[in-house]
Amino acid sequence: MRYGRWLLLFCGLLLLWPGGERRARPLSIAALPGCDRFGRPASALAASALATAATHHPPFFSPLAESAGQTAHWPQTRPMRYAVHTIFLDDVTAVHAATIGFDTAVQVFPWRDLNPTPGLYAWEASDYMVRMAQAAGLHLVVQLDMPPEWARRQGDFPFDLAAYADFVTAVSQRYRGYIAGYVVWNEPNLAAEWSRSGGDLESHWQRYDGQVADPADYVGVLGVAYRRIKAQDPDALVITAGLAPTNENSPRARDDRDFLRAMLTAGAADCFDVLGVHAYGFGLHPEAAEAARPDGSPRPAYHRLREKLSTSPVE
């Protein structure tokens, strides 16, 4: 399967290459072995019954163009090139981002906040952020993770996949045409982000409890999300979780290059439009030489990931 394009996330920027145009590939109806690792989870909120089986507050999304006294600057025809990660996309943040020169905002939509109990969706905050992006003329890319307590599970697979699939369906259905792309989870090569997503304890990153995702399991989650998103919004981009650069293989982390290689081996190329990369350089430029760290220790660098991709047998 040929990718539509790559997306690189690093140092708060989003860069689409080549071209930077927004274009999603169509949903294939063929069976995709890697993507269908977990089949197609049955849903208590099937698409045909979503509106009646779930409670939505507010019940419908009203885009900015329908709000009195406000003007929309929708960026549908503008390419996505540079993005800023936002904690909460309010009116001040959106205007600053656009003024600085960003064309895209990347924003977490926490599952636990938008879907606090089974079948109940609280959309006030996400509706507001979508409108603020629209008002500022920003594309919006959202990350979907941080499960609610009711959906957490013990063991190697830390959340209810069918419930996550329902959440992905609800978000992509509500914001069809208003969200440019969906990032499916975050840094699954860290136990802190796979087993303990959304944790806020001071020791969150140092702890060794929980599990790193099996790359094939993450590909299965990606495939479920891919099908659910494309069924609701075929033009939206499906983006892989950015992997944490670690140089570590331990109970709490797996090296991002090894994890990516295993993802591609498991068939990930069929399950996304855009590859997400967290190519942080630990204070150095992402393309700095391998020996650039003062202590001489190895470090993850963007060019090493690029080399992995260029030598991959996956087109």
C-alpha positions in Angstrom: 0.0 0.0 0.0 1.4 3.4 -0.9 1.2 6.2 1.7 -0.5 9.4 0.8 2.2 11.5 2.5 4.3 11.7 5.7 3.6 13.9 8.7 6.5 14.8 11.0 5.7 16.1 14.5 8.7 17.6 16.3 9.4 20.5 18.6 5.8 21.6 18.4 5.7 21.8 14.7 3.8 19.8 12.1 5.3 19.5 8.7 3.6 17.8 5.8 5.8 16.5 3.0 5.9 16.3 0.1 3.6 19.1 -1.1 1.8 19.7 2.2 -1.6 19.4 0.5 -4.6 17.9 2.4 -5.7 14.8 0.6 -6.8 11.5 2.2 -6.8 8.2 0.3 -10.2 6.4 0.0 -11.2 3.7 2.4 -10.4 0.3 1.0 -13.1 -2.3 1.3 -10.6 -5.2 1.1 -9.6 -7.1 4.2 -6.4 -5.7 5.8 -4.7 -8.4 7.9 -2.7 -6.1 10.1 -5.4 -3.5 10.5 -8.0 -6.2 11.2 -6.0 -7.9 14.0 -9.0 -7.3 16.3 -11.6 -7.7 13.7 -14.3 -5.0 13.7 -15.5 -4.7 17.3 -19.2 -4.8 17.9 -20.6 -1.6 19.1 -23.4 -0.8 21.6 -23.6 2.5 19.7 -23.8 1.2 16.1 -23.6 4.0 13.5 -27.2 3.6 12.6 -28.3 4.0 16.2 -25.7 6.4 17.5 -28.0 9.4 17.8 -30.6 7.5 19.8 -28.3 5.2 21.8 -26.1 8.0 23.2 -26.8 11.2 25.1 -25.0 14.3 23.6 -24.6 17.6 25.3 -25.1 19.8 23.3 -27.1 17.4 21.0 -25.8 18.9 17.8 -22.6 20.8 16.7 -23.3 24.3 15.5 -20.3 25.6 13.4 -19.1 29.1 13.8 -20.8 30.4 10.7 -24.1 29.9 12.4 -23.1 31.9 15.5 -24.3 35.5 15.5 -21.7 38.2 15.1 -18.8 36.0 14.2 -17.0 35.3 10.9 -15.5 32.0 9.9 -12.2 31.9 8.1 -12.2 28.2 7.1 -8.9 27.0 5.9 -10.1 24.1 3.7 -8.1 25.2 0.6 -4.9 26.1 2.5 -2.1 23.5 2.8 -1.0 22.2 6.2 2.6 22.9 6.8 3.3 24.2 10.4 1.4 23.4 13.5 1.5 24.3 17.2 0.5 21.9 19.9 -2.0 23.5 22.2 -3.2 22.7 25.7 -6.6 24.3 25.3 -7.4 26.1 22.0 -9.2 29.2 23.3 -9.7 32.4 21.3 -6.5 34.1 22.5 -4.3 31.0 21.7 -5.9 30.5 18.3 -5.4 34.2 17.2 -1.8 34.1 18.5 -1.1 30.9 16.6 -2.4 32.3 13.3 -0.6 35.6 13.8 2.7 33.9 14.4 2.3 32.0 11.1 1.0 28.6 12.1 -1.7 27.1 9.8 -2.7 24.1 12.0 -3.4 23.4 15.7 -2.8 20.0 17.2 -5.1 19.5 20.2 -5.8 16.6 22.5 -9.5 15.6 22.8 -9.3 13.6 26.0 -11.6 10.5 25.9 -12.2 10.8 29.6 -13.5 14.4 29.3 -15.7 14.0 26.2 -17.1 10.5 27.2 -17.1 10.5 31.0 -19.7 7.7 31.4 -20.8 5.0 28.9 -23.1 6.5 26.3 -22.8 10.1 27.6 -20.9 12.7 25.5 -20.0 16.1 26.8 -19.1 18.3 23.8 -19.1 21.8 25.1 -15.3 22.1 25.3 -14.5 20.4 22.0 -17.3 22.3 20.2 -15.7 25.5 21.5 -12.2 24.6 20.3 -13.4 23.6 16.8 -15.1 26.9 16.5 -12.0 28.8 17.7 -9.9 27.0 15.0 -12.5 27.9 12.4 -12.6 31.5 13.5 -8.8 31.8 13.3 -8.5 30.0 9.9 -6.6 27.1 11.4 -6.8 23.5 10.4 -7.4 21.3 13.5 -5.7 18.0 14.1 -7.0 16.2 17.2 -5.4 13.4 19.3 -7.7 10.8 20.8 -6.4 9.1 23.9 -6.6 9.3 27.8 -9.4 6.7 28.6 -12.0 7.3 31.3 -11.8 5.1 34.4 -14.8 3.1 33.3 -13.1 2.0 30.1 -9.7 1.0 31.7 -8.7 -2.6 31.8 -6.0 -4.6 33.6 -3.5 -6.6 31.7 -1.5 -6.1 28.5 -4.4 -4.4 26.7 -5.3 -1.4 29.0 -8.6 -0.2 27.7 -11.9 -1.4 26.2 -11.3 -1.4 22.5 -15.0 -1.5 21.5 -15.6 1.6 23.8 -12.7 3.4 22.2 -14.1 2.6 18.7 -17.4 4.1 19.8 -15.7 7.2 21.0 -13.8 7.6 17.7 -17.0 7.1 15.8 -18.8 9.7 17.9 -16.1 12.3 17.4 -15.6 11.8 13.7 -19.3 11.8 13.1 -19.9 15.0 15.0 -17.1 16.9 13.4 -17.2 15.6 9.9 -15.6 18.2 7.6 -14.3 20.3 10.5 -11.3 18.3 11.7 -8.4 17.8 9.3 -6.9 14.8 10.9 -7.0 12.4 13.8 -4.0 11.2 15.8 -4.7 7.7 17.1 -3.3 7.6 20.7 0.1 8.9 21.8 3.5 7.3 22.2 2.4 3.6 22.6 6.1 2.7 23.0 5.9 4.0 26.6 4.2 2.2 29.4 3.3 5.6 30.8 1.3 6.4 27.6 -0.1 3.0 26.8 -1.1 1.6 30.2 -1.3 4.8 32.1 -2.4 7.3 29.4 -3.4 10.6 31.0 -1.6 10.1 34.3 -0.6 13.2 36.1 1.5 12.0 39.1 4.9 13.5 39.5 6.4 10.0 39.0 4.4 9.3 35.9 7.4 9.1 33.5 9.8 7.4 35.9 7.5 4.5 37.0 8.0 1.0 35.5 4.5 -0.4 36.2 2.2 -1.1 33.3 3.2 -2.4 29.8 4.5 -1.0 26.6 2.2 -1.7 23.7 2.8 -4.7 21.5 3.4 -3.0 18.1 1.0 -5.4 16.4 -1.6 -4.6 19.1 -1.2 -0.9 18.4 -1.5 -1.5 14.6 -4.8 -3.3 15.4 -6.1 -0.3 17.3 -5.0 1.9 14.5 -6.9 -0.2 12.0 -10.1 -0.1 14.1 -9.8 3.7 14.3 -9.0 4.0 10.6 -12.2 2.2 9.6 -14.4 4.0 12.1 -13.0 7.5 11.0 -13.2 6.8 7.3 -16.8 5.5 7.6 -17.8 8.9 9.1 -15.4 11.4 7.4 -13.6 9.9 4.4 -11.6 13.1 3.8 -10.1 13.2 7.3 -6.5 12.1 7.6 -5.7 9.2 9.9 -2.4 9.8 11.7 -0.3 7.3 13.6 0.7 8.1 17.2 4.0 9.9 17.4 6.5 7.5 19.1 8.7 8.7 22.0 12.4 8.8 21.1 14.0 6.8 24.0 17.1 4.8 23.0 15.8 2.4 25.6 14.3 -1.1 25.7 13.0 -1.8 29.2 9.6 -2.5 30.9 8.8 1.2 30.6 9.9 1.9 27.0 10.8 0.5 23.6 13.1 2.2 21.2 11.0 4.1 18.7 13.0 2.9 15.7 12.4 -0.8 16.7 8.8 -0.1 17.5 8.2 1.6 14.1 10.0 -1.3 12.3 7.7 -3.8 14.1 4.6 -1.7 13.2 5.5 -1.8 9.5 6.2 -5.5 9.7 2.7 -6.0 11.2 1.1 -4.2 8.3 0.7 -0.7 9.6 1.1 0.8 6.1 -2.5 -0.1 5.3 -4.0 1.6 8.4 -3.0 5.3 8.1 -2.7 8.2 5.8 0.2 10.0 7.6 3.0 8.9 9.8 3.4 10.8 13.1 6.9 11.3 14.4 8.2 12.8 17.7 11.7 13.6 16.6 12.8 15.5 19.6 16.6 16.2 19.8 17.1 16.7 23.5 18.0 20.3 23.0 19.7 19.7 19.6 18.5 20.2 16.1 16.6 17.2 14.8 19.1 16.6 12.0 22.2 17.1 14.1 25.0 14.6 13.8 24.8 11.4 15.8 27.8 12.4 17.9 26.5 15.9 18.7 25.5 15.2 22.3 28.1 16.5 24.7 28.4 13.2 26.5 28.8 11.3 23.3 25.9 9.0 24.0 23.6 8.0 21.2 20.4 10.0 20.7 17.4 9.7 18.5 17.6 11.9 15.4 15.2 12.6 12.6 17.6 11.5 9.9 17.9 8.0 11.5 14.2 7.6 11.3 14.3 8.8 7.7 16.9 6.2 6.9 14.7 3.5 8.5 11.9 4.5 6.2 14.0 4.8 3.1 15.3 1.2 3.6 11.8 -0.2 4.5 10.4 -2.8 2.1 7.0 -1.1 2.6 6.3 1.5 -0.2 
